[in-house]
Each structure stands twice: as structure tokens, then as C-alpha cells.
Amino acid sequence: MGRIAGVTAAETRERLLLAAAEAFSQRGYDGTRVSDIAAAAGVSNGALYAHFGSKAELIVAALRAHGPRLLADLLAADPDRSITELLLAVGRRLPLRRDAKGHLIGEALVAARRDEEVARPMRDYIGERADWLAGLVRAAQDDGELDPALSPRALAHFCLLLAMGSALVTPDVHAVDGEEWDALLVRFVAALVPAGTTSCEGVPR
């Protein structure tokens, strides 16, 4: 199997990324072979290596293409939604059961701890996510939504820890009462907003 007839290079790359995301999510990084991904995508190993130099490069590329992006999707769906509403919406979904691809970030993090070849691109990926989150925080501070005394980088790091930790502490490992979790989130978000401003979705400001 080489390149599939009638399929462009971009389409082949996307097939490989989708096959990789599914394989890594289901079988883990160590349990997945490059040949498994190539076969699932319907191409040869050589065709795979024409797009990706290594399995390490492939897992991070799959994460970029098919990893969790809940906050970005919510923001794209409603660009005028306040950052406090977005934080609450994302936070409420963190303890819930996720689909198979939701485990991709956990597999990539575990692989990065064991393999420096994975760790290097993962540092770039996480750094980009942190910078993007910090930019959202700064914009919210400029708009008066968040306390300007907060460190955007520290808050972004905290949000990353919560989101990525939720990929490892899944409901089958440990669950939390929904109402109790929601009450905690509201208290947490209330601590981030400037004092004396109007409330939003039950969050005292």
C-alpha cells in the first residue's frame, strides 16, 4: 500500500492523524505500532513516514488535530460570551465521562514523561495552549471581567492542570457530586472577578 489513488497528500495526512488519535486513545502510546496506524489509514509504513518522522511526532500531531479543545469550541460558538461563563461551562464538564479521543491527552502526557522524544513536542504544544489561555485572561482583564492583579500565566497554568488532570482522574477512577462540584466552581470563579461588579450566571462579582 502506498498513497491511495485519488486521495490528496492532505487527505492522507488527515486519515493518518485520525487513525493515530483512535489508536493511541484505545491502546496507548506503547501499545500502538506505527504499522497499526498505517494499516488503519490504508497506507504503507513508507507513506506514513513521508508525513511524520516518528511515532513521537505523530502522537503530538494527532493531539493537535483531534485532542480536546472544549474551551476553543465554546468560544468559537459564542465569541461574546464572558470569560467567567466560559470557565464555568468548561469546569462543569471536566468531571464528566469523555469519548475515546478525550484520553489522547493523557496518553501523550504519560508518554512524554517516559520518552524525551515525545516530551520535546509536548512542551511546545502545552506552551502554546498556556500562551493562548493567558491571552484570553489578559483580554478579560482589559475588559474588566477578571481581577487585573491576577497573573495571566499562573491562571493559565492552573486551568491547564485542571483540564489535563481530568483526563487522568476519570469518573470510573473517582467521581464527584455534580451539585457540590458546581458550588465549588462558582466560589472559585467568584474569587477571580473584580469586587463590586454585577453578577454573571450566579457568580458574585
C-alpha positions, 0 to 999 in steps of 0.5 A: 500500500502506498498513497491511495489513488485519488486521495490528496497528500492532505487527505492522507495526512488527515486519515493518518492523524485520525487513525493515530488519535483512535489508536493511541486513545484505545491502546496507548502510546506503547501499545500502538505500532506505527504499522497499526496506524498505517494499516488503519489509514490504508497506507504503507509504513513508507507513506506514513513516514513521508508525513511524520518522522516518528511515532513521537511526532505523530502522537503530538500531531494527532493531539493537535488535530483531534485532542480536546479543545472544549474551551476553543469550541465554546468560544468559537460558538459564542465569541461574546460570551464572558470569560467567567461563563466560559470557565464555568461551562468548561469546569462543569464538564471536566468531571464528566465521562469523555469519548475515546479521543478525550484520553489522547491527552493523557496518553501523550502526557504519560508518554512524554514523561517516559520518552524525551522524544515525545516530551520535546513536542509536548512542551511546545504544544502545552506552551502554546495552549498556556500562551493562548489561555493567558491571552484570553485572561489578559483580554478579560482583564482589559475588559474588566471581567477578571481581577487585573492583579491576577497573573495571566500565566499562573491562571493559565497554568492552573486551568491547564492542570485542571483540564489535563488532570481530568483526563487522568482522574476519570469518573470510573477512577473517582467521581464527584457530586455534580451539585457540590462540584458546581458550588465549588466552581462558582466560589472559585470563579467568584474569587477571580472577578473584580469586587463590586461588579454585577453578577454573571450566571450566579457568580458574585462579582 
